[in-house]
Amino acid sequence: MEYPEFQGKTAVITGGASGMGLLSGKNYAKNGANVVLVDINREALDECVKEIEAYPANVLGVCIDIRDYDKVCEARDKAVERFGTIDILINAAGGAECRICKAPAGPFFDMPIDIYDFGIDVNLKGALYFDHACMKVMAAQKSGVIVHFGSITGEEGCGKNIAYSASKCALMYGMNKSIAQAGAPYNIRSVAIAPGPVLTRPAMANMKTMVGRAAEVQEIVDMILYVTSKKGAFINGTHILMDGGRAAWQHSGN
Ligand SMILES: NC(=O)c1ccc[n+]([C@@H]2O[C@H](COP(=O)([O-])OP(=O)(O)OC[C@H]3O[C@@H](n4cnc5c(N)ncnc54)[C@H](O)[C@@H]3O)[C@@H](O)[C@H]2O)c1
């Protein structure tokens, strides 16, 4: 077991039925944590819960849309009812609005505004809702760690997915720092991980980085485990850009 301190702790993971959220859940489960996977995709969620249960491990699947605050509170309550605490919150649900909404080709100002409402609601408000709901539990127990997912697009912008880029920038900077400030009196830390391209989808292999490849999903998950562990206890109110040097490369003018 790499991180014995996760034994018996509870990790709530949004976007837990795919990609980095799912692999985080598997890694926490292998380290003895109770895992709550939250996702809107019921079919995928059921499969993931079955797979983790078979380790064996304690896992709960909660199918909700993170844009609905009442449902977010229900998910929080189910997690506490089943496992008693919420020690770690990973806000992994999200994605670029134009990809998810299959937006037609065209300029920003010609897109239906609903697409950008969706982008802000899923990427920014969903995390805010989860922080708000779960911090109440963490504050009462006087401990907790929250992870926000930023993105390289929060650093360099994204002319197509404007709500995504703006949300990710907010998550990496204002929101992450503010949650760290709000959480400090209760021994709650907040850390953002901001990946460059990650191979959760084959298309990400086409994005350029200075190291000449996209990240393996496990490389990002290893950092999530580290920042939420005892070894990461001094990391707070900041973001970790894991982009294979992409941002530095762009600044160099290459
Ligand atoms: N993959 C990358 O290259 C990359 C790069 C930078 C940042 N990110 C960010 O990292 C996070 C994880 O990325 P990933 O590629 O592992 O994600 P993914 O697309 O593999 O999984 C996202 C999960 O979130 C769920 N989800 C989406 N909307 C939801 C909603 N409204 N309510 C509940 N669940 C919802 C989806 O069903 C899906 O299971 C995301 O926030 C993403 O924006 C990803």
The ligand as an SDF file (V2000), in Angstrom:
LIG
                    3D

 44 48  0  0  0  0  0  0  0  0999 V2000
   -8.2890   15.0250  -20.5430 N   0  0  0  0  0  0  0  0  0  0  0  0
   -7.5710   16.1240  -20.6500 C   0  0  0  0  0  0  0  0  0  0  0  0
   -6.7050   16.2520  -21.5330 O   0  0  0  0  0  0  0  0  0  0  0  0
   -7.7640   17.2640  -19.6890 C   0  0  0  0  0  0  0  0  0  0  0  0
   -6.8680   18.3340  -19.7080 C   0  0  0  0  0  0  0  0  0  0  0  0
   -7.0280   19.3660  -18.8010 C   0  0  0  0  0  0  0  0  0  0  0  0
   -8.0640   19.3480  -17.8910 C   0  0  0  0  0  0  0  0  0  0  0  0
   -8.9490   18.3070  -17.8900 N   0  0  0  0  0  0  0  0  0  0  0  0
  -10.0100   18.3290  -16.8940 C   0  0  0  0  0  0  0  0  0  0  0  0
   -9.8140   17.2640  -15.9980 O   0  0  0  0  0  0  0  0  0  0  0  0
  -11.0750   16.7650  -15.5410 C   0  0  0  0  0  0  0  0  0  0  0  0
  -11.1570   15.2710  -15.8440 C   0  0  0  0  0  0  0  0  0  0  0  0
  -10.9500   15.0940  -17.2450 O   0  0  0  0  0  0  0  0  0  0  0  0
  -11.1500   13.6870  -17.9570 P   0  0  0  0  0  0  0  0  0  0  0  0
  -10.6060   13.8190  -19.3190 O   0  0  0  0  0  0  0  0  0  0  0  0
  -10.6560   12.6340  -17.0470 O   0  0  0  0  0  0  0  0  0  0  0  0
  -12.7350   13.6480  -18.0200 O   0  0  0  0  0  0  0  0  0  0  0  0
  -13.7060   12.6320  -18.7900 P   0  0  0  0  0  0  0  0  0  0  0  0
  -14.3360   13.3740  -19.9200 O   0  0  0  0  0  0  0  0  0  0  0  0
  -13.0270   11.3330  -19.0550 O   0  0  0  0  0  0  0  0  0  0  0  0
  -14.8050   12.3890  -17.6550 O   0  0  0  0  0  0  0  0  0  0  0  0
  -15.6220   13.4090  -17.1930 C   0  0  0  0  0  0  0  0  0  0  0  0
  -16.7500   12.7590  -16.4250 C   0  0  0  0  0  0  0  0  0  0  0  0
  -17.5850   13.8030  -15.8990 O   0  0  0  0  0  0  0  0  0  0  0  0
  -18.9260   13.4010  -16.0350 C   0  0  0  0  0  0  0  0  0  0  0  0
  -19.7980   14.5720  -16.0780 N   0  0  0  0  0  0  0  0  0  0  0  0
  -19.8290   15.5110  -17.0630 C   0  0  0  0  0  0  0  0  0  0  0  0
  -20.8010   16.3970  -16.7970 N   0  0  0  0  0  0  0  0  0  0  0  0
  -21.3710   16.0230  -15.6200 C   0  0  0  0  0  0  0  0  0  0  0  0
  -22.4330   16.5420  -14.8350 C   0  0  0  0  0  0  0  0  0  0  0  0
  -23.1150   17.6260  -15.2200 N   0  0  0  0  0  0  0  0  0  0  0  0
  -22.7520   15.9240  -13.6820 N   0  0  0  0  0  0  0  0  0  0  0  0
  -22.0830   14.7990  -13.2920 C   0  0  0  0  0  0  0  0  0  0  0  0
  -21.0880   14.2530  -14.0060 N   0  0  0  0  0  0  0  0  0  0  0  0
  -20.7300   14.8570  -15.1510 C   0  0  0  0  0  0  0  0  0  0  0  0
  -18.9590   12.6290  -17.3630 C   0  0  0  0  0  0  0  0  0  0  0  0
  -20.0970   11.7730  -17.4400 O   0  0  0  0  0  0  0  0  0  0  0  0
  -17.6500   11.8680  -17.3140 C   0  0  0  0  0  0  0  0  0  0  0  0
  -17.8070   10.5860  -16.7350 O   0  0  0  0  0  0  0  0  0  0  0  0
  -12.1350   17.5860  -16.2610 C   0  0  0  0  0  0  0  0  0  0  0  0
  -12.5440   18.6170  -15.4090 O   0  0  0  0  0  0  0  0  0  0  0  0
  -11.3940   18.1320  -17.4570 C   0  0  0  0  0  0  0  0  0  0  0  0
  -11.9390   19.3360  -17.9060 O   0  0  0  0  0  0  0  0  0  0  0  0
   -8.8180   17.2650  -18.7620 C   0  0  0  0  0  0  0  0  0  0  0  0
  1  2  1  0
  2  3  2  0
  2  4  1  0
  4  5  1  0
  4 44  2  0
  5  6  2  0
  6  7  1  0
  7  8  2  0
  8  9  1  0
  8 44  1  0
  9 10  1  0
  9 42  1  0
 10 11  1  0
 11 12  1  0
 11 40  1  0
 12 13  1  0
 13 14  1  0
 14 15  2  0
 14 16  1  0
 14 17  1  0
 17 18  1  0
 18 19  2  0
 18 20  1  0
 18 21  1  0
 21 22  1  0
 22 23  1  0
 23 24  1  0
 23 38  1  0
 24 25  1  0
 25 26  1  0
 25 36  1  0
 26 27  1  0
 26 35  1  0
 27 28  2  0
 28 29  1  0
 29 30  1  0
 29 35  2  0
 30 31  1  0
 30 32  2  0
 32 33  1  0
 33 34  2  0
 34 35  1  0
 36 37  1  0
 36 38  1  0
 38 39  1  0
 40 41  1  0
 40 42  1  0
 42 43  1  0
M  CHG  2   8   1  16  -1
M  END
$$$$
